[in-house]
Amino acid sequence: MVGLLQLKLGEKEPGIAALRSAVLRLRLVDPQGKPLPPEELQAEAVMSSMSHEREAIIFRPAGPGGYEATHTFSMDGQWEVRVRGRLEGRAFAATFHVQVGSF
């Protein structure tokens, strides 16, 4: 929960492998589960243990409060998916940890 938001990141298919497309799902809802439409939404994949450039992730609307993105992680390991945006003029942010590959 970030303020009054619940940000959930899920993968459609089990397991994510490097250099293969993964479909990521994001839901923005209030504590009662009501969809919340952000005024702005940005996301990026970061491997903080390496000196990689940040990889932009483009989420597109996918139903009430839902967003989907297809992303190809460049290598196996622990990644962070950082999501930020604005809702009703207020900024929000969340970080999700994603394991890529079988480490």
C-alpha positions in Angstrom: 0.0 0.0 0.0 1.3 3.4 -0.9 -0.8 6.1 0.8 -4.3 5.1 -0.2 -3.2 3.0 -3.2 -2.6 -0.7 -3.5 0.0 -1.4 -6.2 0.3 -5.0 -7.2 2.7 -6.4 -9.7 2.1 -9.9 -11.2 3.4 -11.9 -14.0 0.9 -13.7 -16.3 3.1 -16.7 -16.9 5.1 -18.5 -14.2 8.8 -17.6 -14.0 10.5 -14.9 -15.9 13.6 -15.6 -18.0 16.2 -13.2 -19.3 16.0 -12.2 -23.0 12.4 -13.5 -23.2 9.3 -11.4 -23.2 7.4 -11.3 -19.9 3.9 -9.8 -19.5 3.7 -7.7 -16.3 0.4 -6.6 -14.7 -0.1 -3.7 -12.4 -3.3 -2.8 -10.5 -4.1 0.6 -9.0 -7.0 0.4 -6.6 -8.1 2.1 -3.3 -8.3 0.1 -0.1 -11.8 -1.1 -1.0 -10.6 -2.4 -4.4 -12.1 0.5 -6.5 -10.0 1.2 -9.6 -8.0 4.5 -9.5 -7.0 6.2 -12.8 -3.6 7.9 -12.5 -2.9 11.2 -14.2 0.6 10.0 -14.9 2.2 6.6 -14.7 5.9 5.7 -15.3 7.9 2.5 -14.7 11.4 1.3 -15.1 13.4 -1.9 -14.4 16.6 -1.5 -12.5 19.2 -4.1 -11.5 20.7 -2.2 -8.6 23.5 -4.8 -8.0 24.9 -4.0 -11.5 25.7 -0.8 -13.3 23.1 -1.3 -16.0 21.2 1.5 -17.6 17.6 1.7 -16.4 15.1 -0.1 -18.7 11.8 1.8 -19.4 8.6 -0.2 -19.0 5.5 1.1 -20.7 2.3 0.0 -19.0 -0.9 0.3 -21.1 -4.5 0.3 -19.7 -6.0 -3.2 -19.4 -9.4 -3.0 -17.8 -10.6 -1.0 -14.8 -7.5 -0.2 -12.6 -5.4 -2.6 -14.6 -2.3 -2.0 -16.7 -0.1 -4.4 -18.6 3.4 -4.2 -20.1 5.5 -6.5 -22.1 9.2 -6.3 -21.1 12.3 -8.3 -21.8 14.8 -8.2 -18.9 18.4 -8.1 -20.3 19.9 -10.7 -17.8 19.1 -13.1 -15.0 19.2 -11.9 -11.4 17.3 -9.7 -8.9 15.5 -6.8 -10.5 13.5 -3.9 -9.2 10.5 -2.6 -11.0 10.0 1.0 -9.9 6.6 2.5 -10.5 5.7 6.2 -10.0 3.0 8.6 -11.0 0.4 11.1 -9.9 -3.2 10.6 -8.7 -5.4 13.6 -7.9 -2.4 15.8 -8.0 -0.4 13.7 -5.4 2.7 11.7 -6.3 3.0 8.0 -5.5 5.8 5.5 -5.9 6.4 1.8 -5.2 9.2 -0.6 -5.8 8.6 -4.3 -6.6 11.3 -7.0 -6.5 11.3 -9.4 -9.5 13.5 -12.5 -9.7 14.5 -13.2 -13.3 15.9 -16.6 -14.1 16.5 -19.5 -11.7 18.9 -17.9 -9.1 
